[in-house]
Amino acid sequence: MIKRLLLITLIFLPVLLLICCTASNYLETEISDISDMPTFSTQAKPEDIITPISYTVTRTINSEIPEFEFKLEGARVEKTYLSSSQSDYYYSQADTEISTLTVSSKDGSFKQEFTNLSTCTSSSESDMYGLSFDDWNFDGYLDVSLWQYIGGSMGNAPTYYWLWDNDVGMFVANTELGEISESSTVYRDVANKQVKSFTNFGCGGYGEGYYEYINGNYVTVKLKEQLYEPVKGDETQYHYHIIIQELVDGDLKITEDCYEDIQK
């Protein structure tokens, strides 16, 4: 019996040793493979790409005033953001950030500087970085505007405005137009000497504003709202609710309140 057990042991011992060696080698290989795998640690955040802006354009705002130079200073900034996979960074579309506007005459007799401006737009040199010249108060002198921020679904385009005041001989910031532009697109109606605004209410309709420059201020002379509303008693149907307010004896009063069917 003992001899038989010894014989079995001698036969199977080499097989067991072979199995153990093979298993050992396999484990070593697996451990080695794991240690060789790359680690996905987040790389160091790259620096933002900042390209300085120094842009000058000349304009004559009125034939009686010498030509002015308008100089913008700021930067084009490409910011870095962490990707959704958290494994790398990417650069955003470049934003234009203007911080200073300097107005000066070529002979050095006039200089005016607007500092601490804050803009963030997609404008470039091709559109003068958002700088524009128009007569916003219809007095015969060109005024200056600078696009401030990219608007949203309301159709707004927040903008800085500086109106030329010939009595004091300089540009003066106008906050009234700036506030209107916060929620609306602002444009000029030269024929009627009015500033108009358009506000998109999305699916709910839209609004329009009409303004006249009177004694140094923009006065609202008319407001119109066209609202998309359900028909009373049948909310499966919709129509337009039109409300018009006009300036009467110094106050805005509702002059029209009606409904119109939607043309299909």
PyMOL commands that set and color helices and strands:
alter all, ss='L'
color gray80, all
select helices_A, chain A and resi 2-35+125-130+175-181+202-204
alter helices_A, ss='H'
color red, helices_A
select strands_A, chain A and resi 49-59+68-78+80-82+89-91+95-105+111-114+131-134+143-147+159-165+170-173+185-189+194-200+205-214+217-231+234-248+251-261
alter strands_A, ss='S'
color yellow, strands_A
deselect
rebuild
show_as cartoon
